[in-house]
């Protein structure tokens, strides 16, 4: 088995995959597992609803099965972790979702975490996910940017809204760590953290970091 971590962008935006590539670049270590980022071309341009998330499960499973022999781990680079249970059921390889990994990372940093979501439509799905982890009592609040995934690559539309949401999460809702609730926004992480003065978690980095540890330590025994 090749020690490749396959990071799947389940929407069809190549621009988003390039942003994900930039997010994981600091985690590429000489002599370590290879990190490969791919676009699911069958996916919609954004995962904005439960139906969007459900629609990509079959093509993601097909992609995973085609790469099972040459990959050591899979990362679903969409906040909400669409298809994660099906992929874990179907694969012998570890599968990481960026929402789960981002939340677990945040819990090691602060007592109460806040999430900056893309839109209000996604908040209920995120609340269900957090409830399934049993950590609702550690959630400060989820606040939406009210943007599409494609818009987040435009700094003029994004950064000020992120600072406003992060400030409200910190000052009004008591968050002492913030999670960026979308893949592909790693470029905003440090400026946002500097502006807020509290830790900010980029969830794709969190997921790939967990995958790196698991693959490097060979917990699967392959």
C-alpha positions in Angstrom: 0.0 0.0 0.0 1.3 3.4 -1.0 1.3 5.9 1.9 -0.9 8.4 0.1 -3.5 10.5 1.9 -6.3 11.3 -0.6 -8.0 14.6 0.1 -11.3 14.8 -1.8 -13.1 18.0 -2.6 -16.6 16.7 -3.1 -17.8 19.8 -5.1 -16.9 20.4 -8.7 -15.0 23.7 -8.2 -11.3 23.3 -9.2 -10.7 26.7 -7.6 -11.7 25.2 -4.3 -9.3 22.3 -4.8 -6.5 24.7 -5.4 -7.3 26.4 -2.1 -7.3 23.1 -0.4 -3.9 22.4 -1.9 -2.7 25.6 -0.4 -4.1 24.7 3.0 -2.3 21.3 3.2 1.0 22.6 1.7 2.6 23.2 5.2 1.8 19.5 6.1 3.8 18.0 3.2 6.8 16.6 5.0 9.9 15.3 3.3 9.9 11.5 3.7 6.3 11.6 5.0 3.0 10.4 3.4 2.1 11.9 0.1 -0.9 14.2 0.2 -2.9 14.3 -3.0 -5.9 16.6 -3.5 -8.6 15.7 -6.1 -11.9 17.2 -7.3 -15.1 15.1 -7.5 -16.2 16.3 -10.9 -19.6 14.6 -10.5 -20.4 16.8 -7.5 -22.4 20.1 -7.4 -20.6 23.5 -7.4 -21.3 23.7 -3.7 -22.6 21.4 -0.9 -25.4 23.7 0.3 -28.1 21.3 1.5 -28.6 17.7 2.8 -29.7 16.7 -0.7 -26.4 18.1 -2.1 -24.5 16.1 0.5 -26.4 12.9 -0.2 -26.0 13.3 -4.0 -22.2 12.9 -3.8 -22.1 9.7 -1.7 -22.2 7.3 -4.6 -19.5 9.0 -6.7 -17.3 9.4 -3.6 -17.6 5.7 -2.9 -16.7 4.9 -6.5 -13.6 7.1 -6.3 -12.6 5.6 -3.0 -13.0 2.1 -4.2 -10.9 2.9 -7.3 -8.1 4.3 -5.0 -8.4 1.9 -2.1 -5.3 -0.1 -3.1 -3.0 2.9 -3.5 -4.2 5.1 -0.6 -3.6 4.8 3.1 -6.3 7.3 4.2 -9.1 9.5 2.8 -10.1 13.0 3.9 -13.5 14.4 2.9 -12.8 18.2 2.5 -16.3 19.5 3.0 -17.6 20.8 6.3 -20.5 18.6 7.2 -18.6 15.4 6.4 -21.0 14.2 3.7 -20.8 10.4 3.1 -18.4 9.8 6.0 -20.4 6.9 7.5 -20.8 5.1 4.2 -17.1 5.5 3.4 -16.0 4.2 6.7 -18.4 1.3 6.3 -17.0 0.5 2.8 -13.3 1.0 3.4 -10.6 -0.6 5.4 -8.7 2.6 5.3 -9.2 5.4 7.9 -11.6 8.2 6.6 -11.5 11.7 8.1 -14.1 14.4 7.9 -13.0 18.0 8.3 -16.0 18.9 10.5 -15.3 16.1 13.0 -11.5 16.7 12.9 -11.9 20.4 13.3 -14.3 20.1 16.3 -12.1 17.5 18.0 -9.1 19.8 17.5 -10.9 22.8 18.9 -11.9 20.8 22.0 -8.2 20.4 22.8 -7.6 24.1 22.5 -10.5 25.8 24.3 -13.5 25.1 26.5 -16.2 26.6 24.1 -15.9 26.6 20.4 -17.7 28.7 17.8 -18.2 28.0 14.1 -18.3 30.4 11.2 -20.7 28.7 8.7 -21.2 29.6 5.1 -24.9 30.1 5.3 -27.9 29.9 7.6 -29.2 26.9 5.5 -26.3 24.8 6.7 -26.6 25.6 10.4 -29.2 22.9 11.2 -27.0 20.2 9.5 -24.0 21.4 11.5 -26.1 21.3 14.7 -27.1 17.7 14.0 -23.5 16.8 13.4 -22.3 18.4 16.7 -25.2 16.7 18.5 -24.1 13.3 17.2 -20.6 13.9 18.7 -22.1 14.6 22.1 -20.4 18.0 22.5 -23.3 20.4 22.2 -22.6 21.7 25.7 -19.2 22.9 24.4 -20.7 24.8 21.5 -20.8 28.6 21.9 -22.7 29.3 18.6 -22.7 28.9 14.9 -22.9 32.1 12.9 -23.3 32.3 9.1 -21.4 34.4 6.6 -24.4 34.1 4.2 -22.1 33.4 1.3 -21.6 30.7 -1.4 -18.5 28.5 -1.3 -17.2 30.1 -4.5 -17.5 33.6 -3.0 -15.1 32.8 -0.1 -12.1 32.9 -2.5 -12.8 36.7 -2.9 -11.1 38.4 0.0 -13.1 41.7 -0.5 -16.3 39.7 0.1 -15.1 37.4 2.8 -12.5 38.7 5.4 -14.5 41.5 7.0 -17.6 39.2 7.4 -15.4 36.6 9.0 -14.0 39.1 11.5 -17.5 40.3 12.3 -18.7 36.7 12.9 -15.6 35.8 14.9 -15.9 38.9 17.0 -19.5 38.1 17.9 -18.6 34.5 18.6 -15.9 35.7 21.0 -17.6 38.7 22.7 -21.3 37.8 22.6 -21.3 34.0 22.8 -18.2 33.3 24.8 -16.2 31.3 22.3 -12.5 30.9 23.1 -11.6 29.0 19.9 -13.2 29.4 16.4 -13.6 26.9 13.6 -13.7 28.0 10.0 -16.8 26.0 8.8 -15.8 25.5 5.2 -12.9 24.0 3.2 -10.6 26.3 1.2 -10.4 29.3 3.5 -6.9 28.6 5.0 -5.5 31.9 3.7 -7.8 33.7 6.2 -6.8 31.6 9.2 -3.8 33.5 10.5 -5.1 37.0 9.7 -8.4 36.1 11.4 -6.6 34.6 14.4 -4.5 37.8 14.7 -7.6 40.0 14.5 -9.5 38.0 17.1 -6.7 37.2 19.5 -8.0 33.6 20.0 -7.1 30.4 18.2 -8.7 29.7 14.8 -8.9 26.1 13.5 -8.8 25.5 9.7 -10.6 22.1 9.5 -8.9 20.6 6.4 -5.5 21.2 8.1 -6.9 19.5 11.2 -8.1 16.5 9.3 -5.0 16.0 7.3 -2.9 16.4 10.4 -4.8 13.6 12.0 -4.4 11.5 8.9 -0.7 12.1 8.9 -0.3 10.9 12.4 -2.4 7.8 11.9 -0.7 6.8 8.6 2.8 7.6 9.9 2.3 5.5 13.1 0.8 2.6 11.0 -2.1 2.0 13.4 -3.8 -0.1 10.7 -0.9 -2.6 10.7 -0.6 -2.7 6.9 
